[in-house]
Amino acid sequence: MPDLTLLQDILILICLALANAYLFSWLRQSPIVGYLVTGLVVGPYGFHLIGAVHEVEMVAEIGVILLLFTIGLEFSYSRIFRLKTLLLRSGSIQVTTTGLIVFACSWLMGMNLPAAASLGMAMALSSTAIVLKLLLESGEVDSAHGRISLSILLFQDLCVIFFLVSLPLLGPRSHEFSAWTFVRAGLIMVGIYVFARHLLKPFLRGILRTRSPELFRLTILALVLGTAWATALAGLSLALGAFLAGLALAESDSSHQVLADIIPFRDVFLAVFFISIGMLINIRVLTDMWPFVLAGLLLLSLIKVAAGTLAAMAVRYPLRTALTSGLMIFQVGEFSFILLKQALSVGAMPEETYHLALSVVALSMMFTPLIFGHSHAIASRIAGWLRRSDEYETSEDKERTGNLEGHVVIAGYGLSGRNVAHTLRKMHLPYIHVEINGEAVHLARQSGDIIIHGDTTAPAVLEGAGIKKASALVLAINDPSALARVIPTARELNPDIYILARTRFVANIEYLQKLGADEIITDEFGAGLELATFLLRKFHISEGRILKILSTLREEHLQRYQQRDLQTRNLAGYLSVLDGGEIEIQAVPDDSPCLGKSLAELNFRVVTGASVMGVVRHERVIYSPSAELRLEAGDTLMLLGEDQDIHKAREFLHGHSL
């Protein structure tokens, strides 16, 4: 009878991991916390339910390899080359500041230099997996604090590779490593780069020609494991090789398919990885040294919040936003487990310090969802205590905005905000932008836009933009939490102002209305209308009918969510004066047989049944054109008639059936 010990251990792990992940998800915690708790329960320091600990660690190593591989896939050489100020400046400040402070504190507390340096590198990292998941769930990925947090996290992910290479130099066997180690790493990167540029694409095309998904997946796994094995033979880590493999495959045309195929494997093996980390957490350390664990957690959290805040302020973000970003990345990340384990294996860190650090890391990850949910309130309170204004108006700004009255305040200088400004400029209506991103403000001022730098949620900033004398406020921002704060603030400062807000989901409309917004535009509904428009054009539906359909949908949307008590404003009533009639805007084709002929010669009304209500020529409208008017190239006709009449007119102008 075969030995079923390993199968039994894996079954226990999967069942407990499933139960704990479900429990912690129900408690609005990350499933990662559930995996850590599972390892804590089944491990050698818990109830010792698992006997094949070494085999579990080997499976966990595959999870690490796949994690680094997907990180490499998401970067690519070209993307790294395009990384600019936000990522490099903020990320380097956060990692350097946190690492140096942790190193200094550890060394002053009596640790040797290798252990202090190892801790500095490990504790400088935060959890990309947890923070990104929470940002996605809250819809704050595109917010100011979301962008700065993700920039710092991406820089940390890049630093992991450098840390993995550097850690062996801190151990007792550091004499085995020399400059040649880094030269070998460089040669491997160059070799993989050359392979990716010249050999990988034709190789993958050959595999894809077989039309076999199984062969494609096997090829990808072989490339990942083969590269990891090659770097291990060169004296580097398996994780580094996996990252380089991902970096190479990111340049291929199949990178998205590779990512889609690998993610399910990665998530399963990563669950085992976090379970294996939980198995390493010594419960006795938590119980016997809990004052040191809690003190370490508190001190480290303060250091990381301060470093993250400083990093955001260095790229000219206001204090409240910077504090929010710092609070979101206060935890220690999944890569820290890898670095701590590597430091222990090379002898750079004593076992007692290792277990203490593991406890701090695990607790910081467990507290992340709680801190994340209150980060905005905490940041606002701290900013108020420090009495820092989020207003960055210069004397020139005040001079330009002092005489504004009846203007529109546009919150955000993104694409939506700039489009609104462009429309207002065409109509000669005054406006002013408010933007939280310092770099965007600098670009806006160079282009001549009136803009002030600050956080729209701050009353001082709104007052600086002349909110009390403004006629309208347009909130063209992607931050639900900011919308929830700025709408009541603006309504309090100017009860009569018209507030037009943008949000991502229809489900947010009623909530924003209760806060005081007059109208809400949703990306979700707008995207649906765009899809419907393109689809109707594909089926050759007339433009007039498309306008009526879209207008009806908009009106139903407004009545359902925003204007139940108002009478209909359906545009379809203005588009037709006949029951069932249509107004169509139809350009005369350049090769139309009707060119050069008058409406009388064409006998247009009799032949088609449609009336020509106007002709658009050289950006001018000729209303009720005479029968002697001759059609010219570039003309656009305004047609009125029944559906079938409009269709006949279109065919008549084209000279063939449609």
N, C-alpha and C positions, 0 to 999 in steps of 0.2 A: 504494500500500500504506500503511495507517495506521501512525502512529508508535507502536510498542509499548514504548517506553522506560519509561513509567510503569507499565504492566502488568508488565513484567519486574522493575522495582524492587519492586513490591508482592509479587510472587511470591517474590523472594529474601527479603524481610523476613518473610513468613509462614512460609516453610520453616525459616529459621534460628531464628525466634522459637519455633516449635513444637519444634524439636530442643533448644534451650537450656532452654525451660520444662520439657520432659520430663526433661532431665538434672538440673536443679536441684531439681525435685520429687522425683526419685529420691534425691538427696542430702539430702532433708528441708529444702530451702531454698524460699523463696517464689518462685513463677514470675516475680514482678516482677524479681528478681535476674537471671533468665534474659533478660528483655526488655532490661534495662540492658546486659548483656554483648553481646546481639545488636547494639544500637545502637553499642556501643563498637567492635565488629568491622567493621560495614559502613559506619560514618560517615567523614567527611572526615579524622578524626584516626586512623582505623584503616586498613583495606585499601581504602577509598574504592570500595566496591562499588555504592553508590547515587549516581545522578546527580541525581535529582529531589528534592533535599533540601528545597526550598521547598514542594513539593507534599506531602511527608510531614509537614511542620510544619503545613500547613493541615488535614490529616486529624487530626493530633494535637490541634489546637484543638477539633475536634468532641468528642474524648474528654474534654477538660477541661469543656466545656459540659455533656455528659451526666453527668459525675461530680458537678458542682455541682447539677445538676438533681435527681439521686437523693438527694443530701444534703438538699436542701430538701424533697423528698417525705417523707423519714423524720422530719423535724422537725415541721412544721405549727405554726400560730400557737398552737393550744391546748396543744400539747406544750411549746413554749417557755415559755408562761405558767405551766405546772405545774412547771417546773424549780425545784428548791429548793436547800437548803443544800449537799448533796453536790456537785452540779455547779458551782454558782456559786462557792462558797468555794474548793474544791480547785482547780477549773480556773483561776480568776483568780490564785490564788497561784502555780501552776505557770507559767503564761504570763508573768505580770509578773516573777517572779523570774528565770526563764531569759532573757527578753528584756533586762532591765536589766543582768544580769551580762555577757551576750554583748556588748551595746552598750558597756558600760564597758571591757571588755577590748579590744575592737576599737578604740575611740577612744584608749585608752592606748598601743596598738601603732602609732599614727600614722595611722589611717584618718580620713577626713573624716566629718563628722556624718551626711550622707545615707547613705554606705556602711555606717557602723556601725549606724545605725537600721534599715536594710534587713536587715542580717545578724541583728540582734536579733529582728526580726519573723519572719524565715524559720526561724531555728534554734530558736525557741520551740515550733515545731510538731513533732508526732510522726506516725507512720504509722498511721492508723486502719485502712487496708486490711490491712496485715501483722499488726498486733497482734490485730485482731478475728478474722482467719483462724486464728492460732495459738491463741487462747483457745477458739475453737469446736472445733478439732481435739483439744485437750487436755481439753475438757469443763470449763473453768474460768470460763466466762462469768458464772455465778452465784456464784462464790466472792467473798470479801471483796476480794482484790486485783484480781479481774476487774471488779467493780463500780466500784471507785475508778479503775482505769485507763480504763474506758470513759467514765466521767463526765468525766475530764480531756480525753480525746480529743474528746468531743462539744463541749465548750466551745471547744477549739482550732478545730474546724470552723466554729463560729460566728464566731470571731475572724478567720478567713480573709477574710470579707466586709469587715470593717472595714479590714483590712490592704490589701486590693485597692483600696479607695477612697482610702486614705491615701498609698499609694506614689507616685502622680503628684505629690503635693505636695513630695516630696523631690528631684525632678529639676530640671534647669536651667529647664524650662518651668513651674515651679510658679506663676509669676505668672498663668498662664492659669486656674489653679484658685483658687477663692475659696469663701466661705461659700455662694455660690449653688450650687456643686457638691453640697454636702451637702443643701441645700434641694431641689435637683432629685431627688436620690436619695430623700429623704423623700417627695416628691410622687409619685414613681414607685411606691414601696412602698404609699402610701395608695391610689393608683389601682388597683394590682393587688389590694390587699385588698378594695376596693369591688367590683371585677370578680369576685373569687372568692366574695364573700358574696352578690351579687345577680344576677350574669349567668352565671357559669361553670356552675353546677349545671343550670339549665334548658337552657343551650346543649349541655352534654354529654348530657343526657337526649334532646334532639332527635337527636343523632348516634347514640346507642345504639338509638333506635327503628328506625333503618335496618337493624339487625342485621348490620352489615357490619364485621368485624374490621379489614379494610384501611382503611376510612374512619376508624375510631376511631384507629388508629395514625398515620395521616397527620395527623389533627387534633392529636394530642399533639405530634408533631414540629413542626407549624406553630406551636403555642403556645410551645414551647420556643425555637425559632429566632427567632420573632417577638419574644418578650420580650427575648432576648439582643441582637437587632438594635436594639431600641428603647433599651435602656440604653447601647449603644455610641454611638448618635446623640446621647444626652444627655451624652456625655463620660465615661461610666463603662465598666467592663469587660464583655465578653461573659459572663464567668463569673458576675458579679453578677446579670445578667439571668436566666441559667439558674437560679440559686439562687432568685430571686424567683418564677420560673415554677413551680418545684417546690413552693415554700411555698404558692403559691395552689392548685395542684392537690391538695395534701395535704388540703385541706379538703373535697374532693369525695368522693362515695360510691364513685368508681371509682379511688381512689388506689392500692389494692393491685393492681388490674389494670394500671394505668399502670406501676407499678414492675415487674411481671412482664414486660410487653412491652418496657420500655426496657432492662432489665439486660443481655440478650444483646448489644444494640447497644453499650451502654456498655463492656462487658468487651472487646469487639473493638477499639473505638476507643481505649480506655485502654491496651491492649497497644501500639498504635502510638504513643501518647503517651510511654510509658516507653522505647520504642525510640528515639524522637526525642530524649529526654533523654540516653540513652546516646550518641547521635551527637554530642552537644555536649561530652561529657567529653573533655578533651584528655589523651591518654596521655603527652605530653611533660611536662605539669605533674606527673603522677603520678611519672614517672621522675626528673625534674630536681628536684622539690621534695618528694620523699617524706618527708623528715624533718618538714617543716612540715605536710604532710597528716596524718601519723600523730600529731604533737603536737596538731594542731587537733582530730582525732578523739577523742583521749584526754581533752583538756581539756573539750571540749564534752560528752562522755559523762558525765564526773564532775559537771559543772554540772547536766545534766538529771536525773541520778539523785538528786542532792541536792535539787533543786527538786521533783521528784516525791515524794520521801520527805517533805519538809516539807509539801507539799500534803495528803498523806494523814494525817499526824500532826495537821494543823490541824483535821481533822474527827474527831479522837479515835480513830484507828486505832493499834494497837500498832506498835512499831518494826519488827518482822520483816515484818509485812504491808505497812507503808509502804515499806520497802526493796524488797520484791518488786514493788510497783507501780512504784516509781521505776526499777527495772532493766528492767521491761517496756516503758517508754516512753522509753528512753534515746536511741533513734534519731531521725533527722530524717525528716519525712514527704513524701508525694507532693505535697502542696500547697506545700511549700518550693520545689520545682522551679519551680512557677508563679510564686511571689513573686520568686525570684531572676531569672527570665527577664524579669519585668515591671520589676524594678529596673534591669536592664541596658538594657532598651528605652527607659526614661524618662531614662536618663543618671545614675541615682543611684548606680551602682556601676561601678567600672572593670572592664575585661574580665579582667584577671589575677586580681583578687579573685573574680570570678564563676566562673572555671574552678577555682580552688582550693576554693571553697565547694561546687561541684558534686561534686568528688572526695570531699570529706568526707561529703556527704550520701549518695552512692552507697555508700561503704564502710560507713557506719553501718547502712544498710538490709541490706547483705549479712551483717553480723555479728549481726543481730537474732535469727534462729532459734537460733544458738548460745548467745547470752546468755539468751534466753528459757528454753531447756531447763535451764539451770543456775541460774536466778534464785532458786529456793527455797533451794538449798544455799548460795549466796553470801549471801543475806539472813540465813540462820540463823547463818552463820559471823561475819558482821559484827556482828550483834546480840549474839552471844556475846563478841566482842572488846570491844565497848563496855560489856559487863556491865550491860545494861539489862534489867530484868525486864518481862515482859509482864503482870504482875499489877497490877491497879488496885483492889484491895480497900480500902475505907474501914474505919475503925474500927467503923462501924455494921454493915458487911457481916460483919466478923469476929465481932461479937457475935451476929449472927443465925445464922451458919453454924457457930459453935463447938460447939454441942450436937447438930448433926445426926449421925445414925448410922443405918445401914441404909437410907439414902435413895437416890434416883436422881439422877444427874448428867446433865443434858440439855444437850448442846452445840448451841447455835443457838437463836435466838429468832424464827425464821421461823414460817410457818404450821404446818409439821410439828411443830416443837418446842412451839409453843403448844397444839396439839391433844393431844400426849402429856401435857403438864402439866395440861390440863383433865381428861383421863381420870383421872390420878393424884389430882387434887384431889377428884373425885367419890368415889373410893375411900378418901379420907383417908390417902393415902400421901405421905410427905415427898419433896420434890424441890428441886433448885436448878438454875437456868440458868447457863450460861457463854456470853457473847456478845462478839464482837469489835468490833461496831459500837457506837460510843459513843452515837449518837443513839437506837438501839434500847434500849440499857441505860437511858437516861434515861426513855424512855416506859414501860419495864417497871417501873421503880421507882415511877413515878407511879401505876401500876395496882396496886401492892402486891405484885408478884412478888419472890421472893428470887432475886437475880441478881448475878453478879460480872462485871466488865468485864475481858476478857483473851483471850489466844490459847490455845485448848484444847491446842495442841501443846506448850506450855511446861509442864514439870513443876511449876514453882512455882504456876501457875494451877490445875492439877489438884489439887495438894495444898491450895490455898486453898479449893477446892470440897469438900474432905473425901473425896477419892477413896479413901484408905486405909480409910475406915470405910463407904464406900458399898456398896450391894448390886448396883447396876447402872449402866451408862453407856450413854446413848442418843446416838448421833451423828446428829443431824438436820441435817446440813450438806451443801452441794453442792460440796465441794472435794476432788477425789480425792487431791491431794498432801497436804492436811491429814489426811485419813483415814489415809494411809500412815504418817504420823508419830505421830498421837495413839494409835492402837491399840497398838503395841508399848510406848509410853511408859506408858499406863494399865495394861497387863498387867504391866509391870515394877513399878509402884508398888503394885498390888494383884492378885496372881496369881489370886485367887478371884473377881474381879468378873465379872459377866455383861455382855458387850459386845454391844449391838444396834446395827448400823450401817445407814445408808441410802446407797445408791449409785444412779447413774443407769442403768447398763447391767449386764445379766446376766453379761457377759464379765469383770466385775471381781470376781465372787464368790469364786472360788478363790484369787485373790491376797490378798484381804482376810482370808479364812480362815487362810491361811498366816501372816499377820501376827498373828493371835490373836483375831479376832472370833468370837463364838459363833454369831450369826445375822446374816444380811444381807438387808435388804429392798430390792428393786430397783424404781425408778420404772417401768422398762420393763415388768416383769412385772405390776406393779399396774395400770398403765394398760390392759394387755391384759385383765385380769380385769374391770375396770370396763366396757370396751367389750362384753365377752361378756355381762355382766349385763344391760345395757340392751337388747342385741339379743334375748336370751332372753325378757325381759319383753315386748318388742314382739310376739313370737310366742306370747304368753299361756302360757308355760311356768310351772308352779306354783313358788311360792317355795321349797317344800321341795326340789323337784328341783334348782332352781338352786343351793341351798345345797350339796347333795350333789355336783353337778358341780364347783362352785368349790372345794369341799373336796378333791375328788380331784385337781384340777389343782394345788392348793397342795402336796398331799402328794407328787405326782410331782416337782414343782419342788424340794422339800426333799430328796427322795431322790436326785435327779440331781446337785444342786450342793452340798448341805450335810450331810445326815444319812444317808449311804449305809448305815452300820452299825447304825442304829436300827430298831426294829420300827415297823411302820406306826402312825400316829396319825390315820388317816383318820376325819374327823368323820362320814362317811356311816354308819359302824358304830353311832353313837349316835343318828342321825336316824331309824333304822328298826329295828323289832324283827321285821319280817316280810320274807321274801325278796321283793324287788321292791316292798316297801311304801314309802309316802311319808308324811312329816309335812308338813302345809301350815299356814301361818299365814294365815288368811283373815278380813279385816274384814267385818262384816255391813253391807251397803250401807244408807244412810239411807232409801232407798225400798224396802227389801226387804219382800216380802209375808210374810216369816216373823216380823217384829217383833211382839211382844206374845203370841206363841204359845210354848207349852212344847215341849221336845224330844219329849215323849210325844205331844202333839197333832200335831206335825209328822211323827211316826214316822220321824225323821231317819235312823236306822241302816238301817231296812228300805228306805226310798225311795232312798237314795243309796249305801248300802254302806259309807259312811265312819263311823268312830266319833269322837265328840267327846271328846277327852282332857282338855280344859280350856277355860275361858272367861276371857279377860282383860277385866276390867271395872274402870274407875276406877283403873288402874295396879296392880291386884291380880289374882292368878291364882286362879281357882276350879278346883281339880283334881278330876277324876272327877265332873262335875256330875250332880245327880240328874235323873231324867226330868221332874220338875215344874218345873225351871228355865225361866223365860220369857226369851226373847231381848229385849234392850233396845238402843236406839240407842247406838252407840259401842262395842258388844261386838266382840271379836275371838275367833274360834274356833280352837282347836288341833285339827286334823283328822288322823286316821290311817287309811290305806287304800291300795288299789292306785291306779295312775295313773287308770284310768277312773272309780273311785269318787270320787277327789278332784275330777275334772272335773265329775261329776254334782252333787257337793255345791256347787261354785261356781255352777253354773247354777241349782240349786235356791234358793240364797240370793239370787241376782239376779232370779229369776223369769222368766228367758228364756235362750235358747241363747247361748253365747259362741263 
